[in-house]
Amino acid sequence: MNWRNLGFVNVAGTDEVGRGCIAGPVYAAAVILRPETRIQGLTDSKLVPSERRIELAEKIKNKALCWAVAWSSVEEIERLNILRASLLAMSRAVESLSVIPEMVLIDGIHRIDGPWPQKTLIGGDLICKPISAASIVAKVARDTLMAQLHEEYPVYAFKENKGYGTARHLEAIAKFGPTIVHRKTFAGVKEYISQG
């Protein structure tokens, strides 16, 4: 899919990661690739092995016209709900770009707040290079944060589960209660709030 054939030059892709997690913020990235940029292996970040993701994220940052990462906090997720917090994170990422996009391509079905022309694409991280690039950059940024939170809260194994509700993670919540980085309105966490 080449949106530049329609006359657009600076086309941004944006995507979020961490929406289904029970801990940590939801992250988003926005990326504008240069017209001549060719990066092999761009696809949905979930389909790329961790080490390869890190390599690709560095290539994207080095070769892109511009990129930005943003997030919505656990408090915002609880106040707004996860969908609205995810859209807010994507809007913040696009707004943080150093170049104003002529078109924003968004993974999913929901538009984001902002003055830019927009197009939503179901499965966009699989078929659209700028969205794929944003998916990878956002995933690496969020995984880095979760590895840092692992050092602070090692019993929850954030380095391995990245905040998703794995069996080990849920067992740790049941045993030790939730932390301030857990999403207290989410199943698997809210049941133990009185113990936290």
Phi, psi and omega in degrees: 000119182239100182288343178291340175295341178267005176102002178270140177254304182266090183255120179263141169251144177221147180205158179244159174223150177093011182295324183269006180283163176249004178212149176087164179289166170264131183254155173216155173226158172228139183222134168247114178275145174292148181306325184272357185292130174232113178236117181284139173098008179287125178197187175305127184303331181292341182266359184252128177302152187307310182297320178294323177301315180299317178298314181296319180300319178294318178298316180300312181297323182285327187259341183291155172296317174196161178207159178206150177237141177214173181205166168242134186287167175303319179298319179291322177301316182289327181280321188264328191100159190292325179296308182296323177294322178295315179295323177297317179298318179295318177299318178297321180296313180297317180297333182277352179298144180282347176239133179285122181286146175278337179209140176243124177258126189241130176289128177113205184242356186252134174282163179246161176290136178152162186275000188277147167301140187224152173220127176268144182225115175292128183070026183300329181290348177264334189242353187231115185303315180298323178290318177303315180299317179295320179301315182291315180298317180294318182296316180295320179296316181290319178299323178297317177297316183294328175294324176292319178293332176300321180295327181278326183230067189297332185293342182269354175057040180301331181297327180270315187267347178057021178098357177282158186276063176290166180301315180297320180296314180294323177296321179294321178296316179298325184277317187252350184083165181283158176260181177290345179267359176276147179275103193285353176264000184266144174300140185097343178240311186300334180293343185244016182300321181295339179269349186278000000 
